[in-house]
Amino acid sequence: MTVKTMPKSAGQAAPARPAPKTQRSSGKPTGGTTVPAAARTMALFEIFAREKRELTKSEVARLLDLPESSSSDLLNTLHGLGYLSRTATTRRFYPTGRLLSMAQAAEENNALTAFGIEATALLADRSGETAAAAVLDGSGIKIIAVTAGKHRLRYVLEVGDSFTLHGTALGKALLGALDDGELARLLRLHPLPRRTDATKVDPRQVEDEVHKHRTLGWYQTVNEGSLGVSGIAISGPVGDQLVGLGLLGPTERLTLEAEEHRRLLLEVRDNVFGDALGGAFAS
C-alpha cells in the first residue's frame, strides 16, 4: 500500500579606482551564459562592503565603470526592492539589512535540511519505517526531510508536503513544545478539518491530549490524518528552530511495534536534542 496523504573580489584597490567591468568576485565563469545585470548587482554590494560608506549615484557609476543612467537604474531598482536605503538630504545610497536576512534564512534552512536528512536516516534505519522531519508552517506543518522505510508496504510523502497540526503526530509534537498560549492560538486560527472519523476537531480535545503527552515526551496519531495510517513523533530545537521528528506507517504494524518505536524515539530525542530541550516538554 502506498499512501500519499561571486563575482573575484572587486579587490583592495584605492576607492578612486573604478572596478573593471569584467571583474567577478567568484572568478571566471564556470560555464553557461552569464547575466551582466546580476554580476553588476553583486559587484555593487562588494563595493559597499569595501567602501563602508553611503554612495551617490555618480560615485557608484564611477566605481562600477557604468554610464550614470545604468547606475541610476540599478540603484533605483534595488531601492524599490528594499535592498538599499536612501538618505533624505544627501540622497546617498546604502544597503539595508534585507540581503543579510535573506542569506541568514537560507543558511538556517541548509542547517535544518542537513539535520533532517541525518536524523530521518537514523530513525528509518533503526525502525524500518518511513521517517520524516517537519517544522511549523503557519497553522500547519511542512516536511523538510524524508527517509523511506524498508518495508514494501510503507507510508509515502515528499519534502515540501504540508499537513495539519491536529491530525499528525509531527504536528502534535510541535504543538507540545509551544507554550499554552501559542498552542491555543494555533488550534483556533481556523476550524480544524476532519480527515477521518478518528480526527479530533475540538481544540480542547487536542489541547488535553498534547498536555498529557508532554509528560511522556512523545506524541501519536492513530488513523487521524488518513485511514489506516498512524504516526509517532518527538520534537526539539535545532538552533532557534523547532523541529519535529517522527515515524509513519500502516496502523497495524505501528501498533504492534509501538513500544519499541517509542523507546527509539525517546533515545533519539535525548541524543539529538539533549540538554537543548530545556524544559520544552514540561507541562
Secondary structure, 3 states (H helix, E strand, C coil): CEECCCCCCCCCCCCCCCCCCCCCCCCCCCCCCCCHHHHHHHHHHHHHHHHCCCECHHHHHHHHCCCHHHHHHHHHHHHHCCCEEECCCCCCEEECCHHHHHHHHHHHHHHHHHHHHHHHHHHHHHHCCEEEEEEEECCEEEEEEEECCCCCCEECCCCCCEEECCCCHHHHHHHHCCCHHHHHHHHCCCCCCCCCCCCCCCHHHHHHHHHHHHCCCCEEEECCCCCCEEEEEEEEEECCEEEEEEEEEEHHHHHHCHHHHHHHHHHHHHHHCHHHHCCCCCC
